Amino acid sequence: MRALATLPVLAARGPGSDRVGRTASLLDGMPVELGPHGWRLADHAGVDLERARAAHREDLDALAVAAVGWAGEIVVEAVGPWSLAASLWLARGDRVLCDDGAVADLGAALAEALTRRVHDVRRQAPGAHVTVLLAEPLVGQVVAGVLPTFSGHARLRAVPRPRVLEVLSPVVAAVRAADARVVVHVGTAVGGVAPAVLAGADGVGLDAGPWDERRWETIATAVERGVELWQGLPPARVSSCAGPDLVALARLVAEPWRRVGLPAADLARVVLHEALGEVRVDPAPPAQRSVDEARAAGRNLRRTALLLAERAAG
């Protein structure tokens, strides 16, 4: 088992601490602000952007204290280019996704921003190895052409898979050039696994779901090519008598792994992560979570990983 630490997303701090706001605030030359539909590109920087950037500075200050002597991995989360383009709005118009030029600019800006972010984290934790977790839970909807327009009366056109790869690959390459690992987490969109692998990601993440043979055959193909699996797990069911049901969480990974015929010993290489869910594309407030809840979730994942390691050893 590897030791991983994560810079958690604490959306309860307010606007700018959610995944989309945090990532968008890193982009140079593309200022953002909160609008009636959510985050949108703006003509100039304002209070919303400054609030988001202040949260980044707070995170780095806290990291400098917490990571003293840390020599393991630090996971930094960001929204990937396609889910970001599907979540951000143009200053005067529809989603960024509907403008090819804006999508290209967004991808280039994100590649530069993540490179800077990796260097910032490494300065605060010189002994750590950085892994960037790119959240792409909307890539399936982008490819399927099911995202609604501004009016809600139509759908944005589907994006061809080669175009998805064309924008995603430079982002992955830029992070790897900064000597960091990249994991592309596609949420429940199993169709995003192939682009993630072809883009050169070190790992691919998927949220756990009901048994689906085709889904797990896709996962097995990626694993057999040497790509690491990051399995997103839901919160553990908690009993007032027995506490969190970690055996059930371990079963979500171990059972389909066995049924698809992957070696049991390789279960120890699976990285467990909180289920990504969907990056919101509406202005509703994100789910609130305290620091204590984030710590409890981390403890449950570590204990579940130990159960999987025991199964792998057995």
N, C-alpha and C positions, 0 to 999 in steps of 0.2 A: 504494500500500500504506500502511496505517495502522500506527503503532507502538503496540503494546499490551504492558503489563506485567501480570503476574498474581500475586496472593497465592496461592501454591500450597497444595494440600492435602497435607500431609506426615503421612500416617497412621502412619508408622513411629515417630513420637514417642510413640505409645501411645494408650490410650482417651481420648476427648475431642478427638483430632486427626483422627478420621474425619469424613466429611461429615455424617452424622446427628448425632453428638455435638457437633460444632462449631456446627451450626445450632441445635440444641435448647438449647444453653447460652446463646444470645442472648436467649431468651424471658423476659420479665419476668412474674412471677406464676405461672409454670408450671415449677417446678424439676424436674430430671430426675436419674436415677441409673442405674447399670448393673445390670440384672437378669439372670436366667438365659437370657432370650430376646433380650437386647439392651437398648437404652435404653428407659426407661419413665418416666412421670410419677411424681413423688414428693411426699410430704407436706411436705418441707422440703429446703433445700439441704444437700448433703453434700460429701464429699471428691471424688467423681467430677465434680461440677459445678464445684468450685473448680479442679480440674486443667484442665478444658476452658477455663475463663475465663482461667486463667493463660497458656494457649497463645495465646489471642487477644491478650492484653497483650504477649506476646513478639513476635507478628507485627507489631503496631502500632509497637513500639519499633524493630524491624528496618526497617520501612517508612520511618520518619522519617529514617533514615540513608541507605537505598538510594534514596529518591525525591527527594533534594535536587536541585532544578533540573529535575525531570521535568515535562514539559508535555503528555505524551501520555495515553493511556487506561490506567486501572488496572482490571483485572477482579477482582471480588470474587465468589467462589462461595458459594452457599447452596442448601440443599435446598428445593424448592418446597412449598407447603402440602399437596398431595395425596400426594406421595411421603413427606413427613414424617409425615403422618397414618397412612400405611400402614406406616411403619417403627417408629414409637413405640408403646409399649404403655401402656394405662391402669394406674394404680397397683394396681387390683384388678379385673382383667378382661382383655378381649381388646385388639385393636389400637384405637388412637384412632379409626381409620376407622369403626368400628362405632357410634360415638356422635356423632350429628349436632351436639349441643351442644358437645361437645369439639372437633369439627372446626372449628366456627365460632369458638370461642375461640382455637384454634390459629392460624387464618388471621389473626385480628385481632392477636394477639400477634406473629406473624411480620411483619406489615406495619409495626408499630411498631419491632420489633427491626432490621429492615433499614434503616429510615429513620435510626435511631441509628448503625448501622454505616456508612452512607454518610457521615454527618457526621464520624464518628471518622476514617475514611480521609482525608477531605478536609482535616481539621485537620493530619494528618501529611504530606500532600502537597498543599499549597494550589494548585499550578498544574496538577494532574491533573484529567482528566475521568473520572468513575467509571461503570463499567458493572457491573451486577449480573447474574450468570449464575445463573438459577434452574434447578436440576437437578430435572427431573420425569420420570425414567426409568420410574417405576412407574405413571404416569397411564394407560397402556394397560391394565394389569392391573386398575386401579381401575375403569375403565369396563367392562371385560369381566367383572368379578365372578369372578376366578379366584384371588384371594389366599386362602390357607388361614387358618382360624381358629386359636385358641390350641391346640386339641386336634389339629389337622391332619386331622380327620375330615370337615370341611365347608368350604365356601367362603363368604366374606363376600359380601353382596348387591352387585350392580353399582350404581354411582353414575351417575345420568343425566347426560348431557353438559351440560344447562343448570345443574345443580347444580355441576358442575366449574367452569364459567365464573363462577358466583355467588361462589365462594370465591377463585378465582384473580384475578379482575379487581381487587378492592380492594388486593391485594398489589402487583400491577403498578402500579396508580394511585398508591399511596403512595410507591413508589420513584421514579416519574417526577416526583411532586410535590416530591421532594427534589433535583430537577435532576440525576437520574442516568438512564442508559439501562438498559433491561431486555431481556435475552435469555432466553427460556424454552427450555431444552434438554430434549427429550423422549426422548433416547436412541435406541432403535430403534422407539419407538411412534409411527408416522406418524399415527395417529389423534389424537395430541395436538397436531398442527400447527394445525388449525382453532381449537380453544379458545385456543391461544397467540396467534394472530392476532386473534381476536375480543376477547381480553382487553386488546389494545392494546400488545402487546410490540413493541419496536423490531426484534427479531430472533428467529429460531427456529433451534434447533440440533437436528441429527439425526446419529446415528452412521452412518458409511459402511457399506454392506452390498452384497450381490449386486444386480445390475441388476433393478429392478422398475418396470415402466412406470407403474403406478398410483401408486406411491410418488413417483416423480419428477414426475408430472403434478401431484400435490398440492404438491410443492416449487415447481414452476414457477408455479402459481397464486399462491402466497404471494410469490414473488420479483417477479412482475409487479405485485403490489399495493404494492410498495415495501418489503416486509419483508426484512431482511438475513438471509442464510443463514450459519449457523455450522456448518461441517462437522466432525464428530468423526472423527478418523482413528486407526487402531490404531497401535501401535509399528511403526517401520520394520523390515523384515527386514534383518539385518546380515550381510554377508559378510566373512570374514576377509581377503579380497583387495580387494574393491571398497568396503567400508564399507556404510553404510545405503542401502537401495534407495529413494531419494526419488522417482525417476521413477514407480515403482509407486504410491506414495502420491498423487502428482499425478494419475495416471490414474484413481484412484478417484473423483475429482471431475470431471475434465475430460471423460471419456468419456460418462457419463450426462448431463452438462450439454449436450454436443453432441447426443446422441441424442434428447433431449426437445425440442430446438430453441431453447434459450435462446441469446442473443447471446454469442459468444465474448468480446467486449470486456468483458462484465460479470463474467467470471471473476475479474477483479482485485478485485471487491468482496466475494468470498467470504472469510469469516474462518475460518481453520483452528484447530482446537482438539483437544485429546486426546480420544479416544473416552470417553464418559461411562460406558458399561457400565451395570450395574444397581446401585442403592443396595441394599446388603445388608439383608435382613429377618430374618437369623439372627444369633446371637452369635459366629459364627466370626470370627477376626481378619482385618482387611482386608489386602490385598496390601501388602507392605512396599516402600517406595521411598525411596532416599536423596536428599539434596539434589543430588548430582552427577547422578543419573539424571534428576531433574526438569529440571536445566539442559540435559542432552543432548537430552531430548525437546523442549524449547523451541527449541534450535538446529535440530533436524530440521524442526520445523514452519515456522520462518522460511525455511529453504532451500527447502522445498516450496512455500511461498507465492511465492517468487521465480520458481520454475519456472512456476507458474500465471500469474503476471504476464507472463512472457515469452510464454506461449501467447496470453494476452489481447491483447498488443500485436501479435502476429503475425497 
